[in-house]
Amino acid sequence: MALITCPSCAAQTSDTAGTCTHCGNPVRAVAPIRQLSGKLALIGVVVIAVAVIGTALGTWWGPAALLPGIALFMMAKFL
């Protein structure tokens, strides 16, 4: 157990606590999937997986779906 500084009141609080013991603000980081970049990365990975499966099956849309999937994934990494 370590002490971290609350970004709101600058008090020292436990890193295992979900909120600051002094002011009540949340001190834990937001899960990546809850942020926009996490959602874009997930959508990008799903689109890439579907495109690879479509390409392996010989469909016309498989290779065409690779570029949007890669673009979504890369956009998520830069946000």
N, CA, C and O atoms as a CHARMM CRD file, in Angstrom:
* protein
*
  316
    1    1 MET  N      0.84200  -1.17300   0.00000 PROA 1      0.00000
    2    1 MET  CA     0.00000   0.00000   0.00000 PROA 1      0.00000
    3    1 MET  C      0.89200   1.24200   0.00000 PROA 1      0.00000
    4    1 MET  O      1.77500   1.39400   0.84400 PROA 1      0.00000
    5    2 ALA  N      0.64100   2.10900  -0.95100 PROA 2      0.00000
    6    2 ALA  CA     1.41700   3.34100  -1.06700 PROA 2      0.00000
    7    2 ALA  C      0.49800   4.54000  -0.94500 PROA 2      0.00000
    8    2 ALA  O     -0.71800   4.44200  -1.11300 PROA 2      0.00000
    9    3 LEU  N      1.10300   5.65700  -0.65200 PROA 3      0.00000
   10    3 LEU  CA     0.34000   6.89600  -0.57100 PROA 3      0.00000
   11    3 LEU  C      0.49400   7.66200  -1.87800 PROA 3      0.00000
   12    3 LEU  O      1.59000   7.77500  -2.42600 PROA 3      0.00000
   13    4 ILE  N     -0.62500   8.18500  -2.36600 PROA 4      0.00000
   14    4 ILE  CA    -0.61100   9.00700  -3.56500 PROA 4      0.00000
   15    4 ILE  C     -1.22800  10.35400  -3.23200 PROA 4      0.00000
   16    4 ILE  O     -1.93500  10.49500  -2.23400 PROA 4      0.00000
   17    5 THR  N     -0.95800  11.33800  -4.06900 PROA 5      0.00000
   18    5 THR  CA    -1.48900  12.68000  -3.85100 PROA 5      0.00000
   19    5 THR  C     -2.80200  12.83900  -4.59500 PROA 5      0.00000
   20    5 THR  O     -2.90000  12.50000  -5.77400 PROA 5      0.00000
   21    6 CYS  N     -3.79700  13.34800  -3.91400 PROA 6      0.00000
   22    6 CYS  CA    -5.09500  13.61000  -4.52700 PROA 6      0.00000
   23    6 CYS  C     -4.94600  14.77600  -5.50500 PROA 6      0.00000
   24    6 CYS  O     -4.39000  15.81000  -5.13700 PROA 6      0.00000
   25    7 PRO  N     -5.42800  14.63300  -6.73900 PROA 7      0.00000
   26    7 PRO  CA    -5.28400  15.73100  -7.69900 PROA 7      0.00000
   27    7 PRO  C     -6.15700  16.94200  -7.36100 PROA 7      0.00000
   28    7 PRO  O     -5.91200  18.03700  -7.86600 PROA 7      0.00000
   29    8 SER  N     -7.15500  16.75900  -6.52600 PROA 8      0.00000
   30    8 SER  CA    -8.06900  17.85100  -6.20100 PROA 8      0.00000
   31    8 SER  C     -7.61100  18.67300  -4.99300 PROA 8      0.00000
   32    8 SER  O     -7.55500  19.90100  -5.05600 PROA 8      0.00000
   33    9 CYS  N     -7.28100  17.98000  -3.88200 PROA 9      0.00000
   34    9 CYS  CA    -6.95200  18.71400  -2.65500 PROA 9      0.00000
   35    9 CYS  C     -5.49300  18.57500  -2.23300 PROA 9      0.00000
   36    9 CYS  O     -5.08000  19.19000  -1.25000 PROA 9      0.00000
   37   10 ALA  N     -4.71700  17.79100  -2.94500 PROA 10     0.00000
   38   10 ALA  CA    -3.28700  17.58700  -2.69000 PROA 10     0.00000
   39   10 ALA  C     -3.00400  16.88100  -1.36800 PROA 10     0.00000
   40   10 ALA  O     -1.88700  16.95500  -0.85600 PROA 10     0.00000
   41   11 ALA  N     -3.99400  16.20300  -0.81400 PROA 11     0.00000
   42   11 ALA  CA    -3.78100  15.44000   0.41600 PROA 11     0.00000
   43   11 ALA  C     -3.25200  14.04600   0.06500 PROA 11     0.00000
   44   11 ALA  O     -3.49200  13.54100  -1.03100 PROA 11     0.00000
   45   12 GLN  N     -2.53700  13.43900   0.99800 PROA 12     0.00000
   46   12 GLN  CA    -2.02200  12.09100   0.80400 PROA 12     0.00000
   47   12 GLN  C     -3.11300  11.09000   1.15800 PROA 12     0.00000
   48   12 GLN  O     -3.72500  11.17400   2.22300 PROA 12     0.00000
   49   13 THR  N     -3.35200  10.13400   0.24800 PROA 13     0.00000
   50   13 THR  CA    -4.36300   9.10300   0.49500 PROA 13     0.00000
   51   13 THR  C     -3.85200   7.77400  -0.02700 PROA 13     0.00000
   52   13 THR  O     -2.89700   7.73900  -0.80300 PROA 13     0.00000
   53   14 SER  N     -4.46300   6.70000   0.37900 PROA 14     0.00000
   54   14 SER  CA    -4.03400   5.35800  -0.00900 PROA 14     0.00000
   55   14 SER  C     -4.31300   5.11100  -1.48700 PROA 14     0.00000
   56   14 SER  O     -5.31400   5.58600  -2.02400 PROA 14     0.00000
   57   15 ASP  N     -3.42500   4.36600  -2.14200 PROA 15     0.00000
   58   15 ASP  CA    -3.63600   4.04700  -3.55900 PROA 15     0.00000
   59   15 ASP  C     -4.70500   2.97600  -3.74800 PROA 15     0.00000
   60   15 ASP  O     -5.18800   2.77600  -4.86300 PROA 15     0.00000
   61   16 THR  N     -5.07600   2.29000  -2.68200 PROA 16     0.00000
   62   16 THR  CA    -6.12200   1.27400  -2.79400 PROA 16     0.00000
   63   16 THR  C     -7.51500   1.86300  -2.60000 PROA 16     0.00000
   64   16 THR  O     -8.51200   1.20900  -2.90600 PROA 16     0.00000
   65   17 ALA  N     -7.59000   3.08900  -2.09600 PROA 17     0.00000
   66   17 ALA  CA    -8.88800   3.73900  -1.89500 PROA 17     0.00000
   67   17 ALA  C     -9.42700   4.22300  -3.23400 PROA 17     0.00000
   68   17 ALA  O     -8.67200   4.69100  -4.08600 PROA 17     0.00000
   69   18 GLY  N    -10.71300   4.10900  -3.40700 PROA 18     0.00000
   70   18 GLY  CA   -11.33400   4.57400  -4.64200 PROA 18     0.00000
   71   18 GLY  C    -11.51600   6.07900  -4.66600 PROA 18     0.00000
   72   18 GLY  O    -11.50000   6.70000  -5.72800 PROA 18     0.00000
   73   19 THR  N    -11.68800   6.65900  -3.49700 PROA 19     0.00000
   74   19 THR  CA   -11.87200   8.10800  -3.39000 PROA 19     0.00000
   75   19 THR  C    -10.92100   8.66000  -2.34200 PROA 19     0.00000
   76   19 THR  O    -10.41600   7.92800  -1.49100 PROA 19     0.00000
   77   20 CYS  N    -10.68800   9.95400  -2.41800 PROA 20     0.00000
   78   20 CYS  CA    -9.83700  10.63800  -1.44500 PROA 20     0.00000
   79   20 CYS  C    -10.54600  10.63300  -0.09300 PROA 20     0.00000
   80   20 CYS  O    -11.74800  10.88800  -0.01900 PROA 20     0.00000
   81   21 THR  N     -9.80600  10.34400   0.97100 PROA 21     0.00000
   82   21 THR  CA   -10.40200  10.30100   2.31000 PROA 21     0.00000
   83   21 THR  C    -10.67700  11.70100   2.85500 PROA 21     0.00000
   84   21 THR  O    -11.42200  11.85500   3.82300 PROA 21     0.00000
   85   22 HSD  N    -10.07800  12.72300   2.23700 PROA 22     0.00000
   86   22 HSD  CA   -10.26000  14.09300   2.73000 PROA 22     0.00000
   87   22 HSD  C    -11.37300  14.82700   1.98500 PROA 22     0.00000
   88   22 HSD  O    -12.21700  15.46300   2.61500 PROA 22     0.00000
   89   23 CYS  N    -11.38500  14.74800   0.64900 PROA 23     0.00000
   90   23 CYS  CA   -12.37000  15.53700  -0.11200 PROA 23     0.00000
   91   23 CYS  C    -13.41400  14.68100  -0.82800 PROA 23     0.00000
   92   23 CYS  O    -14.44100  15.20900  -1.25500 PROA 23     0.00000
   93   24 GLY  N    -13.18100  13.38000  -0.97100 PROA 24     0.00000
   94   24 GLY  CA   -14.15600  12.49100  -1.59400 PROA 24     0.00000
   95   24 GLY  C    -14.05900  12.37500  -3.10500 PROA 24     0.00000
   96   24 GLY  O    -14.85000  11.65100  -3.71000 PROA 24     0.00000
   97   25 ASN  N    -13.11300  13.06700  -3.73600 PROA 25     0.00000
   98   25 ASN  CA   -12.94700  12.95300  -5.19100 PROA 25     0.00000
   99   25 ASN  C    -12.34000  11.60400  -5.56000 PROA 25     0.00000
  100   25 ASN  O    -11.54000  11.05900  -4.80000 PROA 25     0.00000
  101   26 PRO  N    -12.70900  11.05900  -6.71700 PROA 26     0.00000
  102   26 PRO  CA   -12.11200   9.78500  -7.14700 PROA 26     0.00000
  103   26 PRO  C    -10.62200   9.96200  -7.44800 PROA 26     0.00000
  104   26 PRO  O    -10.22000  10.94700  -8.06900 PROA 26     0.00000
  105   27 VAL  N     -9.81400   9.00900  -7.00700 PROA 27     0.00000
  106   27 VAL  CA    -8.36900   9.08300  -7.24100 PROA 27     0.00000
  107   27 VAL  C     -7.87700   7.99900  -8.18300 PROA 27     0.00000
  108   27 VAL  O     -6.73200   8.04200  -8.63100 PROA 27     0.00000
  109   28 ARG  N     -8.71400   7.04400  -8.48400 PROA 28     0.00000
  110   28 ARG  CA    -8.30900   5.98300  -9.40500 PROA 28     0.00000
  111   28 ARG  C     -8.46000   6.44700 -10.83700 PROA 28     0.00000
  112   28 ARG  O     -9.31800   7.27100 -11.15500 PROA 28     0.00000
  113   29 ALA  N     -7.62100   5.91100 -11.68800 PROA 29     0.00000
  114   29 ALA  CA    -7.69400   6.24400 -13.10900 PROA 29     0.00000
  115   29 ALA  C     -8.90000   5.55600 -13.74300 PROA 29     0.00000
  116   29 ALA  O     -9.34400   4.50500 -13.28100 PROA 29     0.00000
  117   30 VAL  N     -9.41500   6.15200 -14.78800 PROA 30     0.00000
  118   30 VAL  CA   -10.54600   5.59300 -15.51200 PROA 30     0.00000
  119   30 VAL  C    -10.04500   4.42200 -16.35100 PROA 30     0.00000
  120   30 VAL  O     -8.97700   4.50100 -16.95800 PROA 30     0.00000
  121   31 ALA  N    -10.81100   3.34200 -16.38400 PROA 31     0.00000
  122   31 ALA  CA   -10.43100   2.18000 -17.18900 PROA 31     0.00000
  123   31 ALA  C    -10.31400   2.58400 -18.65600 PROA 31     0.00000
  124   31 ALA  O    -11.11900   3.38500 -19.13100 PROA 31     0.00000
  125   32 PRO  N     -9.33300   2.04900 -19.38500 PROA 32     0.00000
  126   32 PRO  CA    -9.12100   2.46100 -20.77500 PROA 32     0.00000
  127   32 PRO  C    -10.33700   2.27700 -21.67500 PROA 32     0.00000
  128   32 PRO  O    -10.53700   3.07300 -22.59200 PROA 32     0.00000
  129   33 ILE  N    -11.14800   1.26000 -21.44200 PROA 33     0.00000
  130   33 ILE  CA   -12.29500   1.03000 -22.31300 PROA 33     0.00000
  131   33 ILE  C    -13.36400   2.09200 -22.09900 PROA 33     0.00000
  132   33 ILE  O    -14.21800   2.27700 -22.96700 PROA 33     0.00000
  133   34 ARG  N    -13.34300   2.79100 -20.97400 PROA 34     0.00000
  134   34 ARG  CA   -14.32300   3.84000 -20.70800 PROA 34     0.00000
  135   34 ARG  C    -13.97000   5.14300 -21.40900 PROA 34     0.00000
  136   34 ARG  O    -14.81000   6.03700 -21.51700 PROA 34     0.00000
  137   35 GLN  N    -12.74500   5.25800 -21.88200 PROA 35     0.00000
  138   35 GLN  CA   -12.32300   6.45100 -22.59800 PROA 35     0.00000
  139   35 GLN  C    -12.57200   6.25900 -24.08700 PROA 35     0.00000
  140   35 GLN  O    -12.70200   5.13000 -24.56000 PROA 35     0.00000
  141   36 LEU  N    -12.63900   7.36300 -24.82200 PROA 36     0.00000
  142   36 LEU  CA   -12.88100   7.31100 -26.25000 PROA 36     0.00000
  143   36 LEU  C    -11.79200   6.53300 -26.97400 PROA 36     0.00000
  144   36 LEU  O    -12.09000   5.77800 -27.89900 PROA 36     0.00000
  145   37 SER  N    -10.54200   6.70100 -26.57500 PROA 37     0.00000
  146   37 SER  CA    -9.45400   6.01500 -27.26000 PROA 37     0.00000
  147   37 SER  C     -9.55500   4.49900 -27.07800 PROA 37     0.00000
  148   37 SER  O     -9.23400   3.74300 -27.99600 PROA 37     0.00000
  149   38 GLY  N     -9.99600   4.05500 -25.91300 PROA 38     0.00000
  150   38 GLY  CA   -10.16500   2.62200 -25.69200 PROA 38     0.00000
  151   38 GLY  C    -11.26700   2.03300 -26.55000 PROA 38     0.00000
  152   38 GLY  O    -11.14400   0.91700 -27.05400 PROA 38     0.00000
  153   39 LYS  N    -12.35200   2.78900 -26.71600 PROA 39     0.00000
  154   39 LYS  CA   -13.45300   2.32200 -27.55300 PROA 39     0.00000
  155   39 LYS  C    -13.04700   2.27600 -29.02000 PROA 39     0.00000
  156   39 LYS  O    -13.37900   1.32700 -29.73000 PROA 39     0.00000
  157   40 LEU  N    -12.32300   3.30800 -29.47900 PROA 40     0.00000
  158   40 LEU  CA   -11.87400   3.31500 -30.87500 PROA 40     0.00000
  159   40 LEU  C    -10.90900   2.16500 -31.14900 PROA 40     0.00000
  160   40 LEU  O    -10.97500   1.53900 -32.20600 PROA 40     0.00000
  161   41 ALA  N    -10.01700   1.88600 -30.20400 PROA 41     0.00000
  162   41 ALA  CA    -9.07700   0.78600 -30.38100 PROA 41     0.00000
  163   41 ALA  C     -9.81400  -0.54700 -30.46100 PROA 41     0.00000
  164   41 ALA  O     -9.47500  -1.39700 -31.28500 PROA 41     0.00000
  165   42 LEU  N    -10.81300  -0.73000 -29.61400 PROA 42     0.00000
  166   42 LEU  CA   -11.58900  -1.96500 -29.63800 PROA 42     0.00000
  167   42 LEU  C    -12.33700  -2.12100 -30.95800 PROA 42     0.00000
  168   42 LEU  O    -12.34400  -3.20200 -31.54700 PROA 42     0.00000
  169   43 ILE  N    -12.96500  -1.04700 -31.42100 PROA 43     0.00000
  170   43 ILE  CA   -13.67900  -1.10300 -32.70500 PROA 43     0.00000
  171   43 ILE  C    -12.69800  -1.38400 -33.83700 PROA 43     0.00000
  172   43 ILE  O    -13.00300  -2.15900 -34.74300 PROA 43     0.00000
  173   44 GLY  N    -11.52700  -0.76100 -33.79100 PROA 44     0.00000
  174   44 GLY  CA   -10.51400  -0.99200 -34.81500 PROA 44     0.00000
  175   44 GLY  C    -10.05500  -2.43600 -34.85800 PROA 44     0.00000
  176   44 GLY  O     -9.90500  -3.01100 -35.93600 PROA 44     0.00000
  177   45 VAL  N     -9.83300  -3.02200 -33.70300 PROA 45     0.00000
  178   45 VAL  CA    -9.40200  -4.42400 -33.64300 PROA 45     0.00000
  179   45 VAL  C    -10.49100  -5.34900 -34.18300 PROA 45     0.00000
  180   45 VAL  O    -10.19600  -6.31000 -34.89400 PROA 45     0.00000
  181   46 VAL  N    -11.74100  -5.06200 -33.84800 PROA 46     0.00000
  182   46 VAL  CA   -12.84800  -5.88800 -34.34200 PROA 46     0.00000
  183   46 VAL  C    -12.96300  -5.77500 -35.85800 PROA 46     0.00000
  184   46 VAL  O    -13.15100  -6.78300 -36.54000 PROA 46     0.00000
  185   47 VAL  N    -12.85100  -4.55700 -36.39200 PROA 47     0.00000
  186   47 VAL  CA   -12.93000  -4.36800 -37.84400 PROA 47     0.00000
  187   47 VAL  C    -11.76800  -5.07200 -38.53600 PROA 47     0.00000
  188   47 VAL  O    -11.96300  -5.68900 -39.58300 PROA 47     0.00000
  189   48 ILE  N    -10.57900  -4.99400 -37.98100 PROA 48     0.00000
  190   48 ILE  CA    -9.42400  -5.68400 -38.56900 PROA 48     0.00000
  191   48 ILE  C     -9.63900  -7.18900 -38.54500 PROA 48     0.00000
  192   48 ILE  O     -9.34200  -7.86600 -39.52900 PROA 48     0.00000
  193   49 ALA  N    -10.15200  -7.73000 -37.43700 PROA 49     0.00000
  194   49 ALA  CA   -10.39700  -9.17000 -37.34600 PROA 49     0.00000
  195   49 ALA  C    -11.42900  -9.61900 -38.37400 PROA 49     0.00000
  196   49 ALA  O    -11.25600 -10.65200 -39.02100 PROA 49     0.00000
  197   50 VAL  N    -12.50400  -8.84400 -38.52500 PROA 50     0.00000
  198   50 VAL  CA   -13.52800  -9.18600 -39.51500 PROA 50     0.00000
  199   50 VAL  C    -12.94500  -9.09700 -40.92900 PROA 50     0.00000
  200   50 VAL  O    -13.25600  -9.92900 -41.78200 PROA 50     0.00000
  201   51 ALA  N    -12.10700  -8.09800 -41.17400 PROA 51     0.00000
  202   51 ALA  CA   -11.48700  -7.95800 -42.49400 PROA 51     0.00000
  203   51 ALA  C    -10.55900  -9.12000 -42.80500 PROA 51     0.00000
  204   51 ALA  O    -10.53000  -9.60400 -43.93700 PROA 51     0.00000
  205   52 VAL  N     -9.80900  -9.56900 -41.82200 PROA 52     0.00000
  206   52 VAL  CA    -8.90500 -10.71600 -42.04200 PROA 52     0.00000
  207   52 VAL  C     -9.71500 -11.97400 -42.33600 PROA 52     0.00000
  208   52 VAL  O     -9.36400 -12.75100 -43.22400 PROA 52     0.00000
  209   53 ILE  N    -10.78600 -12.17100 -41.59700 PROA 53     0.00000
  210   53 ILE  CA   -11.64200 -13.33600 -41.84400 PROA 53     0.00000
  211   53 ILE  C    -12.28000 -13.22900 -43.23300 PROA 53     0.00000
  212   53 ILE  O    -12.33700 -14.21400 -43.96900 PROA 53     0.00000
  213   54 GLY  N    -12.75800 -12.03300 -43.58800 PROA 54     0.00000
  214   54 GLY  CA   -13.34200 -11.83300 -44.90800 PROA 54     0.00000
  215   54 GLY  C    -12.34800 -12.04900 -46.02800 PROA 54     0.00000
  216   54 GLY  O    -12.69800 -12.59400 -47.07500 PROA 54     0.00000
  217   55 THR  N    -11.11100 -11.62800 -45.82100 PROA 55     0.00000
  218   55 THR  CA   -10.06600 -11.84400 -46.82600 PROA 55     0.00000
  219   55 THR  C     -9.74800 -13.32800 -46.96200 PROA 55     0.00000
  220   55 THR  O     -9.57100 -13.83200 -48.07100 PROA 55     0.00000
  221   56 ALA  N     -9.67600 -14.01800 -45.83900 PROA 56     0.00000
  222   56 ALA  CA    -9.38400 -15.45600 -45.86900 PROA 56     0.00000
  223   56 ALA  C    -10.48900 -16.23600 -46.56800 PROA 56     0.00000
  224   56 ALA  O    -10.22700 -17.26000 -47.19800 PROA 56     0.00000
  225   57 LEU  N    -11.72100 -15.75500 -46.45800 PROA 57     0.00000
  226   57 LEU  CA   -12.84700 -16.42900 -47.10600 PROA 57     0.00000
  227   57 LEU  C    -12.99100 -16.03600 -48.57300 PROA 57     0.00000
  228   57 LEU  O    -13.78000 -16.63600 -49.30300 PROA 57     0.00000
  229   58 GLY  N    -12.23600 -15.03500 -49.00300 PROA 58     0.00000
  230   58 GLY  CA   -12.26200 -14.62400 -50.39300 PROA 58     0.00000
  231   58 GLY  C    -13.38000 -13.67000 -50.75600 PROA 58     0.00000
  232   58 GLY  O    -13.76600 -13.59000 -51.92200 PROA 58     0.00000
  233   59 THR  N    -13.90700 -12.94600 -49.78500 PROA 59     0.00000
  234   59 THR  CA   -14.97700 -11.99800 -50.07700 PROA 59     0.00000
  235   59 THR  C    -14.39700 -10.71500 -50.65700 PROA 59     0.00000
  236   59 THR  O    -13.20900 -10.43600 -50.50100 PROA 59     0.00000
  237   60 TRP  N    -15.24700  -9.93400 -51.33100 PROA 60     0.00000
  238   60 TRP  CA   -14.78200  -8.68900 -51.93700 PROA 60     0.00000
  239   60 TRP  C    -14.56900  -7.59000 -50.90600 PROA 60     0.00000
  240   60 TRP  O    -13.77000  -6.68200 -51.13700 PROA 60     0.00000
  241   61 TRP  N    -15.26000  -7.64800 -49.77900 PROA 61     0.00000
  242   61 TRP  CA   -15.18600  -6.57800 -48.78600 PROA 61     0.00000
  243   61 TRP  C    -14.07000  -6.77200 -47.77300 PROA 61     0.00000
  244   61 TRP  O    -13.77200  -5.85700 -47.00500 PROA 61     0.00000
  245   62 GLY  N    -13.44700  -7.94700 -47.75600 PROA 62     0.00000
  246   62 GLY  CA   -12.39100  -8.22400 -46.77300 PROA 62     0.00000
  247   62 GLY  C    -11.22200  -7.26500 -46.85500 PROA 62     0.00000
  248   62 GLY  O    -10.90700  -6.59200 -45.87400 PROA 62     0.00000
  249   63 PRO  N    -10.55900  -7.18900 -48.02700 PROA 63     0.00000
  250   63 PRO  CA    -9.42300  -6.25900 -48.12900 PROA 63     0.00000
  251   63 PRO  C     -9.83600  -4.79500 -47.98700 PROA 63     0.00000
  252   63 PRO  O     -9.06300  -3.98100 -47.48200 PROA 63     0.00000
  253   64 ALA  N    -11.03900  -4.45600 -48.42300 PROA 64     0.00000
  254   64 ALA  CA   -11.49500  -3.06900 -48.32100 PROA 64     0.00000
  255   64 ALA  C    -11.73700  -2.64400 -46.88100 PROA 64     0.00000
  256   64 ALA  O    -11.70000  -1.44900 -46.58700 PROA 64     0.00000
  257   65 ALA  N    -11.97900  -3.56800 -45.99200 PROA 65     0.00000
  258   65 ALA  CA   -12.24400  -3.23200 -44.59400 PROA 65     0.00000
  259   65 ALA  C    -10.96800  -3.09100 -43.77000 PROA 65     0.00000
  260   65 ALA  O    -11.01400  -2.60600 -42.64000 PROA 65     0.00000
  261   66 LEU  N     -9.83400  -3.50900 -44.32100 PROA 66     0.00000
  262   66 LEU  CA    -8.59000  -3.40800 -43.56200 PROA 66     0.00000
  263   66 LEU  C     -8.19700  -1.95900 -43.29100 PROA 66     0.00000
  264   66 LEU  O     -7.81200  -1.62400 -42.17100 PROA 66     0.00000
  265   67 LEU  N     -8.28700  -1.10800 -44.29100 PROA 67     0.00000
  266   67 LEU  CA    -7.85800   0.28200 -44.11900 PROA 67     0.00000
  267   67 LEU  C     -8.66700   1.02600 -43.05900 PROA 67     0.00000
  268   67 LEU  O     -8.06600   1.68500 -42.21000 PROA 67     0.00000
  269   68 PRO  N    -10.00400   0.95500 -43.06400 PROA 68     0.00000
  270   68 PRO  CA   -10.73600   1.63900 -41.97300 PROA 68     0.00000
  271   68 PRO  C    -10.40900   1.06900 -40.59300 PROA 68     0.00000
  272   68 PRO  O    -10.35000   1.81900 -39.61800 PROA 68     0.00000
  273   69 GLY  N    -10.19800  -0.22700 -40.49700 PROA 69     0.00000
  274   69 GLY  CA    -9.84600  -0.82800 -39.20200 PROA 69     0.00000
  275   69 GLY  C     -8.50900  -0.33500 -38.70000 PROA 69     0.00000
  276   69 GLY  O     -8.36000  -0.02000 -37.51900 PROA 69     0.00000
  277   70 ILE  N     -7.53600  -0.26900 -39.59000 PROA 70     0.00000
  278   70 ILE  CA    -6.21100   0.23000 -39.20400 PROA 70     0.00000
  279   70 ILE  C     -6.29500   1.71200 -38.84100 PROA 70     0.00000
  280   70 ILE  O     -5.64900   2.16000 -37.89300 PROA 70     0.00000
  281   71 ALA  N     -7.08900   2.46800 -39.59400 PROA 71     0.00000
  282   71 ALA  CA    -7.22900   3.90700 -39.31600 PROA 71     0.00000
  283   71 ALA  C     -7.86500   4.13000 -37.93700 PROA 71     0.00000
  284   71 ALA  O     -7.41300   4.99700 -37.18900 PROA 71     0.00000
  285   72 LEU  N     -8.89400   3.37100 -37.59400 PROA 72     0.00000
  286   72 LEU  CA    -9.53300   3.50100 -36.27900 PROA 72     0.00000
  287   72 LEU  C     -8.55500   3.14000 -35.15900 PROA 72     0.00000
  288   72 LEU  O     -8.48400   3.82800 -34.14100 PROA 72     0.00000
  289   73 PHE  N     -7.80700   2.06300 -35.35400 PROA 73     0.00000
  290   73 PHE  CA    -6.86200   1.62800 -34.34600 PROA 73     0.00000
  291   73 PHE  C     -5.76900   2.67700 -34.13900 PROA 73     0.00000
  292   73 PHE  O     -5.41500   2.98400 -33.00000 PROA 73     0.00000
  293   74 MET  N     -5.23100   3.23100 -35.23300 PROA 74     0.00000
  294   74 MET  CA    -4.18100   4.22500 -35.12200 PROA 74     0.00000
  295   74 MET  C     -4.71300   5.53500 -34.53400 PROA 74     0.00000
  296   74 MET  O     -4.01300   6.20400 -33.77400 PROA 74     0.00000
  297   75 MET  N     -5.94900   5.90000 -34.88500 PROA 75     0.00000
  298   75 MET  CA    -6.54000   7.09900 -34.32000 PROA 75     0.00000
  299   75 MET  C     -6.64100   6.98200 -32.80100 PROA 75     0.00000
  300   75 MET  O     -6.41300   7.95300 -32.08000 PROA 75     0.00000
  301   76 ALA  N     -6.98100   5.80400 -32.32900 PROA 76     0.00000
  302   76 ALA  CA    -7.09800   5.59000 -30.88900 PROA 76     0.00000
  303   76 ALA  C     -5.75200   5.75000 -30.18400 PROA 76     0.00000
  304   76 ALA  O     -5.69800   6.21200 -29.04400 PROA 76     0.00000
  305   77 LYS  N     -4.68800   5.37500 -30.84800 PROA 77     0.00000
  306   77 LYS  CA    -3.36900   5.46900 -30.22400 PROA 77     0.00000
  307   77 LYS  C     -2.89600   6.91200 -30.11300 PROA 77     0.00000
  308   77 LYS  O     -2.06800   7.21900 -29.25500 PROA 77     0.00000
  309   78 PHE  N     -3.39900   7.80100 -30.95700 PROA 78     0.00000
  310   78 PHE  CA    -2.96400   9.19600 -30.92500 PROA 78     0.00000
  311   78 PHE  C     -3.88700  10.08700 -30.11700 PROA 78     0.00000
  312   78 PHE  O     -3.58200  11.26600 -29.93500 PROA 78     0.00000
  313   79 LEU  N     -5.00700   9.56700 -29.62400 PROA 79     0.00000
  314   79 LEU  CA    -5.92100  10.37200 -28.78900 PROA 79     0.00000
  315   79 LEU  C     -5.48400  10.36400 -27.34900 PROA 79     0.00000
  316   79 LEU  O     -6.13000  10.98500 -26.50500 PROA 79     0.00000
